[in-house]
Amino acid sequence: ISGTPKYTEKIFHEKLKKGDPYHGPFYPKTPEGVMKRIIRGMLPYKKPLGKKALKRVRVYREMPEEFKDRELKDFGAENKLRCKYITLSKLCERMGGK
C-alpha cells in the first residue's frame, strides 16, 4: 500500500475502531481478508453482477498448490517503487492480525 506507513496504519486503525464488536462493521485483520475487502470496495457487490464477480475472487496468502508448477513472470516493479509504502502483511501484523 503506497503512502507513509504511519498514515496508512492510522487510517486502517480508524476503520477498525468504527462500530462496536457485536454489531459491526466487522473489518478483517488478515492480509487475505483485507485484500478481499479492498477488492469488494471496487465492485458493485450489492447487485447481482457484483455478487457473482466477488464470488469468483480468490485471495491466497501463499502460492496455491495448483499454480506452483507454473512459470512466474517477473515485471521488476519492486525496483521502480520510489515512494514510501507498507506491505499488507506488515500492516495486518501491526493491527493485531496474523
Secondary structure, DSSP 8 states (H G I E B T S, - for coil): -BS-HHHHHHHHHHHHHSSBTTTB-----SHHHHHHHHHHHTTTTTSHHHHHHHHH----SS--GGGTTS------HHHH--S-B--HHHHHHHTT--
